[in-house]
């Protein structure tokens, strides 16, 4: 399993779910600084030139929601972070995946290397999403009650940016408590530690060829 990755981009969410699944993977660095996301080799994986992307023994998957669904649903359905298709909560699960994507707009960070790297949120959309999430969390610690899923990875990480970076979420409320629960999970802590270590190696990583990889065996 190869994860096309660069530190401090949306590829972190894919890193988080891989750590949640505890499966072997390796990084293929795509230096946003050097514009490698526009290189033909990476565009053959994701023509939209965005991270994250996966290469699973020749099966390429790109776009964040698709990557999470592929890993949770298709590749490792027994590992826990998905909701089976015959479960009545399946619809809620899919809706929550897309809530996590729609609440963040604009260039959304550095995953495609565009200029102006400030994350931008539409307050009207975020307000609606907040109400939906708060309602879901009334039934348990996670969006689907007691079950932690890939939707929680996507939604909580998006809310973390809204809370910690954009300052759009008040501390001490339902949403900030939810973010705290999610980010205190062992898989998130492992992924965050790896992300930090990789960020510290950015100069050396940036000098590598795009095909250079580092194996990670949880």
C-alpha atoms as an extended CHARMM CRD file, in Angstrom:
* protein
*
       218  EXT
         1         1  UNK       CA              0.0000000000        0.0000000000        0.0000000000  PROA      1               0.0000000000
         2         2  UNK       CA              1.5930000000        3.2510000000       -1.1350000000  PROA      2               0.0000000000
         3         3  UNK       CA              0.3590000000        6.5870000000        0.2020000000  PROA      3               0.0000000000
         4         4  UNK       CA              1.2280000000        9.6420000000       -1.8610000000  PROA      4               0.0000000000
         5         5  UNK       CA              1.9920000000       12.0580000000        0.9000000000  PROA      5               0.0000000000
         6         6  UNK       CA              3.4480000000       15.3430000000        2.0330000000  PROA      6               0.0000000000
         7         7  UNK       CA              3.4790000000       16.5630000000        5.6590000000  PROA      7               0.0000000000
         8         8  UNK       CA              0.8070000000       18.9630000000        6.8850000000  PROA      8               0.0000000000
         9         9  UNK       CA             -1.6190000000       18.3940000000        4.0240000000  PROA      9               0.0000000000
        10        10  UNK       CA             -4.9220000000       16.5510000000        3.8060000000  PROA      10              0.0000000000
        11        11  UNK       CA             -2.8880000000       13.3900000000        3.3220000000  PROA      11              0.0000000000
        12        12  UNK       CA             -2.7900000000       13.3400000000        7.1300000000  PROA      12              0.0000000000
        13        13  UNK       CA             -6.3550000000       11.9980000000        7.1710000000  PROA      13              0.0000000000
        14        14  UNK       CA             -5.3020000000        9.0560000000        5.0210000000  PROA      14              0.0000000000
        15        15  UNK       CA             -2.3210000000        8.5220000000        7.3050000000  PROA      15              0.0000000000
        16        16  UNK       CA             -4.6890000000        8.5190000000       10.2940000000  PROA      16              0.0000000000
        17        17  UNK       CA             -6.9590000000        5.8370000000        8.8840000000  PROA      17              0.0000000000
        18        18  UNK       CA             -3.9680000000        3.6900000000        7.9260000000  PROA      18              0.0000000000
        19        19  UNK       CA             -2.7720000000        3.9210000000       11.5060000000  PROA      19              0.0000000000
        20        20  UNK       CA             -6.3030000000        3.1370000000       12.6880000000  PROA      20              0.0000000000
        21        21  UNK       CA             -6.3000000000        0.0210000000       10.5200000000  PROA      21              0.0000000000
        22        22  UNK       CA             -2.7650000000       -0.9440000000       11.6440000000  PROA      22              0.0000000000
        23        23  UNK       CA             -1.7730000000       -2.1330000000        8.1760000000  PROA      23              0.0000000000
        24        24  UNK       CA              1.6380000000       -1.8240000000        6.4830000000  PROA      24              0.0000000000
        25        25  UNK       CA              2.0790000000        1.0720000000        4.0880000000  PROA      25              0.0000000000
        26        26  UNK       CA              4.7790000000        3.2190000000        2.6020000000  PROA      26              0.0000000000
        27        27  UNK       CA              5.0860000000        6.8710000000        1.6910000000  PROA      27              0.0000000000
        28        28  UNK       CA              5.6860000000        8.1920000000       -1.7890000000  PROA      28              0.0000000000
        29        29  UNK       CA              6.6640000000       11.8020000000       -1.2210000000  PROA      29              0.0000000000
        30        30  UNK       CA              5.0370000000       14.4170000000       -3.4260000000  PROA      30              0.0000000000
        31        31  UNK       CA              6.7240000000       17.7120000000       -2.6550000000  PROA      31              0.0000000000
        32        32  UNK       CA              4.1470000000       20.4740000000       -2.8000000000  PROA      32              0.0000000000
        33        33  UNK       CA              6.9810000000       22.9830000000       -2.4250000000  PROA      33              0.0000000000
        34        34  UNK       CA              8.6720000000       21.7110000000       -5.5560000000  PROA      34              0.0000000000
        35        35  UNK       CA              5.4280000000       21.3970000000       -7.5240000000  PROA      35              0.0000000000
        36        36  UNK       CA              5.7460000000       17.6340000000       -7.8740000000  PROA      36              0.0000000000
        37        37  UNK       CA              1.9580000000       17.3000000000       -7.6900000000  PROA      37              0.0000000000
        38        38  UNK       CA              1.9050000000       18.5890000000      -11.2740000000  PROA      38              0.0000000000
        39        39  UNK       CA              4.4920000000       16.1240000000      -12.5480000000  PROA      39              0.0000000000
        40        40  UNK       CA              3.2350000000       13.5990000000      -15.1350000000  PROA      40              0.0000000000
        41        41  UNK       CA              4.1290000000       10.6910000000      -12.8460000000  PROA      41              0.0000000000
        42        42  UNK       CA              1.7580000000       11.8900000000      -10.1130000000  PROA      42              0.0000000000
        43        43  UNK       CA             -0.9030000000       13.1790000000      -12.5110000000  PROA      43              0.0000000000
        44        44  UNK       CA             -1.1860000000        9.6370000000      -13.8110000000  PROA      44              0.0000000000
        45        45  UNK       CA             -2.3180000000        8.7080000000      -10.2830000000  PROA      45              0.0000000000
        46        46  UNK       CA             -4.5150000000       11.7760000000       -9.6970000000  PROA      46              0.0000000000
        47        47  UNK       CA             -5.1030000000       14.0350000000      -12.7070000000  PROA      47              0.0000000000
        48        48  UNK       CA             -6.4480000000       16.6790000000      -10.2900000000  PROA      48              0.0000000000
        49        49  UNK       CA             -2.9380000000       17.0190000000       -8.7960000000  PROA      49              0.0000000000
        50        50  UNK       CA             -4.1130000000       16.7480000000       -5.1940000000  PROA      50              0.0000000000
        51        51  UNK       CA             -3.1370000000       14.7470000000       -2.1550000000  PROA      51              0.0000000000
        52        52  UNK       CA             -3.8370000000       12.2320000000       -0.8030000000  PROA      52              0.0000000000
        53        53  UNK       CA             -3.7560000000        9.3660000000       -3.2600000000  PROA      53              0.0000000000
        54        54  UNK       CA             -3.2040000000        5.6430000000       -2.8970000000  PROA      54              0.0000000000
        55        55  UNK       CA             -1.6380000000        2.9830000000       -5.0410000000  PROA      55              0.0000000000
        56        56  UNK       CA             -2.8080000000       -0.4130000000       -3.8160000000  PROA      56              0.0000000000
        57        57  UNK       CA             -0.8680000000       -2.8750000000       -5.9470000000  PROA      57              0.0000000000
        58        58  UNK       CA             -1.8000000000       -1.0270000000       -9.1150000000  PROA      58              0.0000000000
        59        59  UNK       CA             -5.2500000000        0.1260000000       -8.0090000000  PROA      59              0.0000000000
        60        60  UNK       CA             -5.0540000000        3.9120000000       -7.7790000000  PROA      60              0.0000000000
        61        61  UNK       CA             -7.5090000000        5.8760000000       -5.6610000000  PROA      61              0.0000000000
        62        62  UNK       CA             -7.4950000000        9.6460000000       -5.2250000000  PROA      62              0.0000000000
        63        63  UNK       CA             -9.6030000000       12.3420000000       -3.5370000000  PROA      63              0.0000000000
        64        64  UNK       CA             -9.8260000000       12.2500000000        0.2340000000  PROA      64              0.0000000000
        65        65  UNK       CA            -13.3460000000       10.8940000000        0.6820000000  PROA      65              0.0000000000
        66        66  UNK       CA            -12.7290000000        8.1860000000       -1.8990000000  PROA      66              0.0000000000
        67        67  UNK       CA             -9.4580000000        7.1720000000       -0.2140000000  PROA      67              0.0000000000
        68        68  UNK       CA            -11.1380000000        6.8200000000        3.1810000000  PROA      68              0.0000000000
        69        69  UNK       CA            -14.0760000000        4.8810000000        1.7600000000  PROA      69              0.0000000000
        70        70  UNK       CA            -11.7970000000        2.6010000000       -0.2420000000  PROA      70              0.0000000000
        71        71  UNK       CA             -9.7710000000        1.6950000000        2.8300000000  PROA      71              0.0000000000
        72        72  UNK       CA            -12.7080000000        1.3850000000        5.2220000000  PROA      72              0.0000000000
        73        73  UNK       CA            -15.2260000000       -0.2100000000        2.8690000000  PROA      73              0.0000000000
        74        74  UNK       CA            -13.4440000000       -2.0470000000        0.1320000000  PROA      74              0.0000000000
        75        75  UNK       CA            -10.0070000000       -2.9640000000        1.4020000000  PROA      75              0.0000000000
        76        76  UNK       CA            -10.4310000000       -3.6010000000        5.1250000000  PROA      76              0.0000000000
        77        77  UNK       CA            -14.1740000000       -3.9020000000        5.8640000000  PROA      77              0.0000000000
        78        78  UNK       CA            -13.5810000000       -6.1700000000        8.8600000000  PROA      78              0.0000000000
        79        79  UNK       CA            -11.3030000000       -3.6920000000       10.6110000000  PROA      79              0.0000000000
        80        80  UNK       CA            -14.1320000000       -1.5650000000       11.9440000000  PROA      80              0.0000000000
        81        81  UNK       CA            -14.1290000000        2.0190000000       10.5940000000  PROA      81              0.0000000000
        82        82  UNK       CA            -16.8690000000        1.4410000000        8.0110000000  PROA      82              0.0000000000
        83        83  UNK       CA            -20.6120000000        0.7390000000        8.1170000000  PROA      83              0.0000000000
        84        84  UNK       CA            -21.7850000000       -2.3170000000        6.1240000000  PROA      84              0.0000000000
        85        85  UNK       CA            -24.0940000000       -1.6760000000        3.1900000000  PROA      85              0.0000000000
        86        86  UNK       CA            -26.9380000000       -3.6060000000        4.8330000000  PROA      86              0.0000000000
        87        87  UNK       CA            -26.7430000000       -1.5580000000        8.0500000000  PROA      87              0.0000000000
        88        88  UNK       CA            -29.5430000000        1.0530000000        8.4410000000  PROA      88              0.0000000000
        89        89  UNK       CA            -26.8630000000        3.5660000000        9.4900000000  PROA      89              0.0000000000
        90        90  UNK       CA            -25.1280000000        3.2730000000        6.1160000000  PROA      90              0.0000000000
        91        91  UNK       CA            -26.8890000000        6.3500000000        4.7590000000  PROA      91              0.0000000000
        92        92  UNK       CA            -25.8710000000        8.4100000000        7.7790000000  PROA      92              0.0000000000
        93        93  UNK       CA            -22.2960000000        7.2260000000        7.3840000000  PROA      93              0.0000000000
        94        94  UNK       CA            -22.1250000000        8.3900000000        3.7600000000  PROA      94              0.0000000000
        95        95  UNK       CA            -23.7750000000       11.7120000000        4.6040000000  PROA      95              0.0000000000
        96        96  UNK       CA            -21.2450000000       12.3270000000        7.3640000000  PROA      96              0.0000000000
        97        97  UNK       CA            -18.3520000000       11.6000000000        5.0120000000  PROA      97              0.0000000000
        98        98  UNK       CA            -19.5860000000       14.3630000000        2.7310000000  PROA      98              0.0000000000
        99        99  UNK       CA            -20.3660000000       16.7490000000        5.5800000000  PROA      99              0.0000000000
       100       100  UNK       CA            -16.6770000000       16.5880000000        6.3860000000  PROA      100             0.0000000000
       101       101  UNK       CA            -15.7860000000       17.5490000000        2.8280000000  PROA      101             0.0000000000
       102       102  UNK       CA            -18.3850000000       20.2630000000        2.2840000000  PROA      102             0.0000000000
       103       103  UNK       CA            -17.6810000000       22.2480000000        5.4090000000  PROA      103             0.0000000000
       104       104  UNK       CA            -14.2860000000       23.2770000000        4.0710000000  PROA      104             0.0000000000
       105       105  UNK       CA            -14.0720000000       25.2150000000        0.8260000000  PROA      105             0.0000000000
       106       106  UNK       CA            -11.6690000000       27.4740000000       -0.9910000000  PROA      106             0.0000000000
       107       107  UNK       CA             -8.1720000000       26.1330000000       -1.5930000000  PROA      107             0.0000000000
       108       108  UNK       CA             -8.3230000000       24.1400000000        1.6440000000  PROA      108             0.0000000000
       109       109  UNK       CA             -4.6230000000       24.0840000000        2.3840000000  PROA      109             0.0000000000
       110       110  UNK       CA             -1.5740000000       22.9160000000        0.5360000000  PROA      110             0.0000000000
       111       111  UNK       CA             -2.6660000000       19.6230000000       -0.9870000000  PROA      111             0.0000000000
       112       112  UNK       CA             -2.5860000000       20.9660000000       -4.5450000000  PROA      112             0.0000000000
       113       113  UNK       CA              0.1020000000       23.6120000000       -4.1780000000  PROA      113             0.0000000000
       114       114  UNK       CA             -1.9990000000       26.5850000000       -5.2280000000  PROA      114             0.0000000000
       115       115  UNK       CA             -1.0210000000       30.0230000000       -4.0240000000  PROA      115             0.0000000000
       116       116  UNK       CA             -2.7320000000       31.5230000000       -1.0020000000  PROA      116             0.0000000000
       117       117  UNK       CA             -2.5080000000       28.6800000000        1.4310000000  PROA      117             0.0000000000
       118       118  UNK       CA             -4.8860000000       30.0120000000        4.0650000000  PROA      118             0.0000000000
       119       119  UNK       CA             -7.7070000000       27.6150000000        4.7920000000  PROA      119             0.0000000000
       120       120  UNK       CA            -11.0850000000       29.1440000000        4.0720000000  PROA      120             0.0000000000
       121       121  UNK       CA            -14.4380000000       28.0880000000        5.5010000000  PROA      121             0.0000000000
       122       122  UNK       CA            -17.8630000000       29.2180000000        4.4140000000  PROA      122             0.0000000000
       123       123  UNK       CA            -19.5290000000       30.2560000000        7.6480000000  PROA      123             0.0000000000
       124       124  UNK       CA            -23.0370000000       29.5500000000        6.3800000000  PROA      124             0.0000000000
       125       125  UNK       CA            -22.1950000000       25.9760000000        5.3890000000  PROA      125             0.0000000000
       126       126  UNK       CA            -20.2030000000       25.4300000000        8.5590000000  PROA      126             0.0000000000
       127       127  UNK       CA            -23.1070000000       26.6120000000       10.6930000000  PROA      127             0.0000000000
       128       128  UNK       CA            -25.4640000000       24.1090000000        9.1010000000  PROA      128             0.0000000000
       129       129  UNK       CA            -22.9380000000       21.3100000000        9.4060000000  PROA      129             0.0000000000
       130       130  UNK       CA            -22.3410000000       22.1770000000       13.0700000000  PROA      130             0.0000000000
       131       131  UNK       CA            -26.0420000000       21.6980000000       13.8400000000  PROA      131             0.0000000000
       132       132  UNK       CA            -26.1260000000       18.3410000000       12.0630000000  PROA      132             0.0000000000
       133       133  UNK       CA            -23.0140000000       17.1130000000       13.8780000000  PROA      133             0.0000000000
       134       134  UNK       CA            -24.1860000000       18.3190000000       17.2770000000  PROA      134             0.0000000000
       135       135  UNK       CA            -27.4690000000       16.4830000000       16.7420000000  PROA      135             0.0000000000
       136       136  UNK       CA            -25.6330000000       13.2800000000       15.8060000000  PROA      136             0.0000000000
       137       137  UNK       CA            -23.3830000000       13.5270000000       18.8600000000  PROA      137             0.0000000000
       138       138  UNK       CA            -26.4160000000       13.6140000000       21.1380000000  PROA      138             0.0000000000
       139       139  UNK       CA            -26.6250000000        9.8330000000       20.6810000000  PROA      139             0.0000000000
       140       140  UNK       CA            -23.0590000000        8.9920000000       21.6940000000  PROA      140             0.0000000000
       141       141  UNK       CA            -19.4020000000        9.9990000000       21.5800000000  PROA      141             0.0000000000
       142       142  UNK       CA            -19.1710000000        9.5150000000       17.8110000000  PROA      142             0.0000000000
       143       143  UNK       CA            -21.2720000000       10.4290000000       14.8060000000  PROA      143             0.0000000000
       144       144  UNK       CA            -22.8620000000        6.9850000000       14.7290000000  PROA      144             0.0000000000
       145       145  UNK       CA            -23.2010000000        6.5080000000       18.4610000000  PROA      145             0.0000000000
       146       146  UNK       CA            -20.6500000000        4.1980000000       20.0340000000  PROA      146             0.0000000000
       147       147  UNK       CA            -19.0530000000        3.2670000000       16.7170000000  PROA      147             0.0000000000
       148       148  UNK       CA            -15.9680000000        5.2050000000       15.5570000000  PROA      148             0.0000000000
       149       149  UNK       CA            -15.8310000000        5.2970000000       11.7600000000  PROA      149             0.0000000000
       150       150  UNK       CA            -13.9380000000        6.8560000000        8.8670000000  PROA      150             0.0000000000
       151       151  UNK       CA            -16.5300000000        9.6330000000        8.9400000000  PROA      151             0.0000000000
       152       152  UNK       CA            -15.2630000000       10.6420000000       12.3760000000  PROA      152             0.0000000000
       153       153  UNK       CA            -11.7290000000       10.8490000000       11.0000000000  PROA      153             0.0000000000
       154       154  UNK       CA            -12.8140000000       13.1820000000        8.2260000000  PROA      154             0.0000000000
       155       155  UNK       CA            -15.2620000000       15.3070000000       10.2000000000  PROA      155             0.0000000000
       156       156  UNK       CA            -13.1890000000       15.7010000000       13.3710000000  PROA      156             0.0000000000
       157       157  UNK       CA            -10.0480000000       16.6030000000       11.4410000000  PROA      157             0.0000000000
       158       158  UNK       CA            -11.9400000000       19.2380000000        9.4580000000  PROA      158             0.0000000000
       159       159  UNK       CA            -13.4340000000       20.6240000000       12.6580000000  PROA      159             0.0000000000
       160       160  UNK       CA             -9.9810000000       20.6260000000       14.2230000000  PROA      160             0.0000000000
       161       161  UNK       CA             -8.8540000000       23.0650000000       11.5290000000  PROA      161             0.0000000000
       162       162  UNK       CA            -11.9640000000       25.1740000000       12.0540000000  PROA      162             0.0000000000
       163       163  UNK       CA            -11.2960000000       25.1730000000       15.7990000000  PROA      163             0.0000000000
       164       164  UNK       CA             -7.5300000000       25.5150000000       16.0280000000  PROA      164             0.0000000000
       165       165  UNK       CA             -6.6460000000       27.3820000000       12.8230000000  PROA      165             0.0000000000
       166       166  UNK       CA             -9.6730000000       29.3400000000       11.6750000000  PROA      166             0.0000000000
       167       167  UNK       CA            -10.9860000000       29.9430000000       15.2270000000  PROA      167             0.0000000000
       168       168  UNK       CA            -14.5790000000       29.3920000000       14.0950000000  PROA      168             0.0000000000
       169       169  UNK       CA            -15.5740000000       26.9990000000       16.9080000000  PROA      169             0.0000000000
       170       170  UNK       CA            -15.8630000000       28.1010000000       20.5060000000  PROA      170             0.0000000000
       171       171  UNK       CA            -13.8230000000       26.1060000000       23.0510000000  PROA      171             0.0000000000
       172       172  UNK       CA            -15.6200000000       23.9880000000       25.6080000000  PROA      172             0.0000000000
       173       173  UNK       CA            -18.6220000000       23.1320000000       23.4430000000  PROA      173             0.0000000000
       174       174  UNK       CA            -19.9260000000       19.8940000000       21.9700000000  PROA      174             0.0000000000
       175       175  UNK       CA            -17.7980000000       20.1740000000       18.8470000000  PROA      175             0.0000000000
       176       176  UNK       CA            -14.5300000000       21.0590000000       20.5430000000  PROA      176             0.0000000000
       177       177  UNK       CA            -15.0750000000       18.1950000000       22.9940000000  PROA      177             0.0000000000
       178       178  UNK       CA            -15.6610000000       15.8740000000       20.0390000000  PROA      178             0.0000000000
       179       179  UNK       CA            -12.4050000000       17.0390000000       18.4230000000  PROA      179             0.0000000000
       180       180  UNK       CA            -10.5710000000       16.4350000000       21.7100000000  PROA      180             0.0000000000
       181       181  UNK       CA            -11.9410000000       12.8670000000       21.9470000000  PROA      181             0.0000000000
       182       182  UNK       CA            -10.9830000000       12.0770000000       18.3770000000  PROA      182             0.0000000000
       183       183  UNK       CA             -7.4870000000       13.5320000000       18.5520000000  PROA      183             0.0000000000
       184       184  UNK       CA             -6.7490000000       11.7080000000       21.8030000000  PROA      184             0.0000000000
       185       185  UNK       CA             -7.2370000000        8.3260000000       20.1490000000  PROA      185             0.0000000000
       186       186  UNK       CA             -4.0730000000        6.2410000000       19.8500000000  PROA      186             0.0000000000
       187       187  UNK       CA             -4.2110000000        6.0610000000       16.0560000000  PROA      187             0.0000000000
       188       188  UNK       CA             -4.4260000000        9.8450000000       15.7700000000  PROA      188             0.0000000000
       189       189  UNK       CA             -1.5330000000       10.2810000000       18.1860000000  PROA      189             0.0000000000
       190       190  UNK       CA              0.5930000000        7.8600000000       16.1680000000  PROA      190             0.0000000000
       191       191  UNK       CA             -0.3060000000        9.5910000000       12.9130000000  PROA      191             0.0000000000
       192       192  UNK       CA              0.3530000000       13.0280000000       14.3860000000  PROA      192             0.0000000000
       193       193  UNK       CA              3.7570000000       11.8820000000       15.6340000000  PROA      193             0.0000000000
       194       194  UNK       CA              4.6540000000       10.5020000000       12.2090000000  PROA      194             0.0000000000
       195       195  UNK       CA              3.4030000000       13.6720000000       10.5210000000  PROA      195             0.0000000000
       196       196  UNK       CA              5.5350000000       15.7950000000       12.8460000000  PROA      196             0.0000000000
       197       197  UNK       CA              8.6100000000       13.6750000000       12.2240000000  PROA      197             0.0000000000
       198       198  UNK       CA              8.0740000000       13.8500000000        8.4670000000  PROA      198             0.0000000000
       199       199  UNK       CA              7.6140000000       17.6280000000        8.6290000000  PROA      199             0.0000000000
       200       200  UNK       CA             10.9640000000       17.9260000000       10.3570000000  PROA      200             0.0000000000
       201       201  UNK       CA             12.5050000000       15.9940000000        7.4670000000  PROA      201             0.0000000000
       202       202  UNK       CA             10.9130000000       18.1800000000        4.7880000000  PROA      202             0.0000000000
       203       203  UNK       CA             14.2150000000       19.5130000000        3.3750000000  PROA      203             0.0000000000
       204       204  UNK       CA             15.5350000000       15.9870000000        2.8780000000  PROA      204             0.0000000000
       205       205  UNK       CA             12.1580000000       14.7110000000        1.6950000000  PROA      205             0.0000000000
       206       206  UNK       CA             11.8680000000       17.5410000000       -0.8180000000  PROA      206             0.0000000000
       207       207  UNK       CA             15.1930000000       16.5420000000       -2.3640000000  PROA      207             0.0000000000
       208       208  UNK       CA             14.0440000000       12.9760000000       -3.0000000000  PROA      208             0.0000000000
       209       209  UNK       CA             12.6690000000       11.8000000000       -6.2900000000  PROA      209             0.0000000000
       210       210  UNK       CA              8.9090000000       11.4420000000       -6.3230000000  PROA      210             0.0000000000
       211       211  UNK       CA              9.2130000000        7.6720000000       -6.5040000000  PROA      211             0.0000000000
       212       212  UNK       CA             11.2410000000        7.5530000000       -3.3050000000  PROA      212             0.0000000000
       213       213  UNK       CA              9.4270000000        5.7230000000       -0.5380000000  PROA      213             0.0000000000
       214       214  UNK       CA              9.7130000000        5.0580000000        3.1590000000  PROA      214             0.0000000000
       215       215  UNK       CA              8.1020000000        1.8950000000        4.4900000000  PROA      215             0.0000000000
       216       216  UNK       CA              6.0010000000        2.1300000000        7.6450000000  PROA      216             0.0000000000
       217       217  UNK       CA              5.0440000000       -1.0660000000        9.4480000000  PROA      217             0.0000000000
       218       218  UNK       CA              2.6220000000       -0.3910000000       12.3190000000  PROA      218             0.0000000000
